[in-house]
């Protein structure tokens, strides 16, 4: 699953709040100066939120430790062949979603919102 930029940003903020409290606490313990401790905690946050965000986005491009999507090899830039439809059915059954995929119509590729093709079928998910 691809992680969104918004999620990466929110993770960066939550981590920095905790880390900045630790920084401010350590500066206060060493110096005893509240204003200096708060200032260092704030500066620490401003710099490291940006660093963490770009670090997260960089790792979004690194494939180490990721598993390929089981249907990634299917070309959906045209009409979905019967062979590909059967492959999809097998993969979904292997993943435990269903013994049989029920389609709403003959599966075919349609333009998605990003301009890439998307498959036009639904998969019943049983909980």
Buried (B, 14 or more C-beta within 10 A) or exposed (E): EEEEEEEBBEBBEEBBEEBBEEBBEEBBEEEEEEEBBBEBBEEBBEEBBEEBBEEBBEEEEEEEEEEEEBBEEBEBEEEBEEEBBEBBBEBBEEEEBBEEBEBEEEBBBEEEEEEEBEBBBEBEEEE
